[in-house]
Amino acid sequence: MNRAETYLAFDKQHIWHPYTSMANPIDAYMVKKAEGAHIHLADGRVLTDGMSSWWAAIHGYNHPVLNRALHEQIQNMSHIMFGGLTHEPACILSEKLISIVPQGLEHIFFSDSGSVAVEVAIKMAIQYQHALGKPGKKKLLTVKKGYHGDTFAAMGVCDPVQGMHCLFKNVLPGAFFAQAPQCSFFDAWDETDTAQIASLMAEHHQEIAAVILEPVVQGAGGMRFYHPNYLKQLRALCNRYDMLLIFDEIATGFGRTGKLFAAQWAEICPDIMCIGKALTGGYISFAATLATSEVARGISAKGGVFMHGPTFMGNPLACAVANAGIDLLMTGAWQTQVAAIQRLLTEHLAPARDLKGVKDVRVLGAIGVIELKEEVDIRVIQDMFVQAGVWIRPFGRLVYTMPPYVCRKEDVVKIAQTMCQVLNNYLKLHQKTSGAI
Ligand SMILES: *Cc1c(COP(=O)(O)O)cnc(C)c1O
């Protein structure tokens, strides 16, 4: 065995990967380096990246500008505590973020990961209601098919079935669940889509601090694209019932849906917003929770303090790379890149519609989804994608892509065509072995 093979065997025995069994793990592939939109495996194979490392690496890997920002920052300091101290990278980043997020979000809390940013948002909402003299309002309302992270409060507002609430019964904080938005992004708006969540709000508003959801695109909970008018109505309902509106833009932020932030599809501003993933261009785990002055002042009224403070809060390296990444983004190139990816995915994923076993094909911004009628066998299909030279990581019934914005035309075409080809082969094979139609 060569070194990579030895380590792969060690990895399989000792290291947990996301959502895997230690007894019967799925094989992992050893990566040597990644550059632009390509992942180089230790065995010499090169894969075109269709995942942006889960929404994050929007500028591609090993980007000279992002690398330089980190090198420069490391000469000054990699980290310094944020309690009682501050630094330029954090100030510059806050200034930039406040100027690009929906207007009104002017206060910012930095944390280490998306899940923590969601925990922070939930705490903010509860502390806000408490400070306003409404301590009874401490529950969350959300919609089904959502995903907000893997820590406990975040898990508590994930889809109750897919989020495996049954494993953590009586441990998760209870939340109210409305049905997932039904009216698709592409359909004519149906006024009745918010009727069910509105009636939950009417009935339970005295207990509910905030509504939390992913705007327009529900990501890991089902890759669903719903109508922006849903959010407009929700904004009005939240005002009526004194609930805060929390947008989880951790996946949708920074241009992925075709708008800089998905909230802009609805032209509204939430009270609290979470960002993460692409914030550092996929370089370092980092996230932020932004709030309006109304929320910030509310929490701080009567001497109140906001009760959170991670050790690595405002990490200068993360801030520096985020600053460089946002500068790249604000040159505006992303708009043409995302529009081109949308066009190419729309054209080259379309043939999948004719495959038996495919339920739906949809594209929004730089997100392409093939939804199947049945769950895929990840062990089989993963290897087929790697053999074909493309990195796609399906889950459940979803084979989807969100490529780095820097993908060249031929990369995007290869990703989409490979998705169709692999699925065609996979579905044939699957029909043969299972005898299913
Ligand atoms: C990924 C994700 C999270 C969790 O972020 P982590 O950095 O993995 O903790 C939360 N919300 C949404 C919408 C996400 O896509």
Ligand as a Chemical Component Dictionary entry (heavy atoms), coordinates in Angstrom:
data_LIG
# 
_chem_comp.id                   LIG 
_chem_comp.type                 NON-POLYMER 
_chem_comp.pdbx_formal_charge   0 
_chem_comp.three_letter_code    LIG 
# 
loop_
_chem_comp_atom.comp_id 
_chem_comp_atom.atom_id 
_chem_comp_atom.alt_atom_id 
_chem_comp_atom.type_symbol 
_chem_comp_atom.charge 
_chem_comp_atom.model_Cartn_x 
_chem_comp_atom.model_Cartn_y 
_chem_comp_atom.model_Cartn_z 
_chem_comp_atom.pdbx_ordinal 
LIG C1 C1 C 0 -25.126 24.487 6.202  1  
LIG C2 C2 C 0 -26.263 25.218 6.777  2  
LIG C3 C3 C 0 -26.312 25.498 8.160  3  
LIG C4 C4 C 0 -25.272 25.008 9.131  4  
LIG O1 O1 O 0 -24.011 25.551 8.919  5  
LIG P1 P1 P 0 -22.714 24.811 9.500  6  
LIG O2 O2 O 0 -21.592 25.724 9.161  7  
LIG O3 O3 O 0 -22.654 23.476 8.829  8  
LIG O4 O4 O 0 -22.923 24.664 10.974 9  
LIG C5 C5 C 0 -27.395 26.218 8.626  10 
LIG N1 N1 N 0 -28.368 26.647 7.791  11 
LIG C6 C6 C 0 -28.337 26.401 6.473  12 
LIG C7 C7 C 0 -29.435 26.920 5.604  13 
LIG C8 C8 C 0 -27.296 25.669 5.917  14 
LIG O5 O5 O 0 -27.292 25.402 4.595  15 
# 
loop_
_chem_comp_bond.comp_id 
_chem_comp_bond.atom_id_1 
_chem_comp_bond.atom_id_2 
_chem_comp_bond.value_order 
_chem_comp_bond.pdbx_ordinal 
LIG C1 C2 SING 1  
LIG C2 C3 SING 2  
LIG C2 C8 DOUB 3  
LIG C3 C4 SING 4  
LIG C3 C5 DOUB 5  
LIG C4 O1 SING 6  
LIG O1 P1 SING 7  
LIG P1 O2 DOUB 8  
LIG P1 O3 SING 9  
LIG P1 O4 SING 10 
LIG C5 N1 SING 11 
LIG N1 C6 DOUB 12 
LIG C6 C7 SING 13 
LIG C6 C8 SING 14 
LIG C8 O5 SING 15 
# 
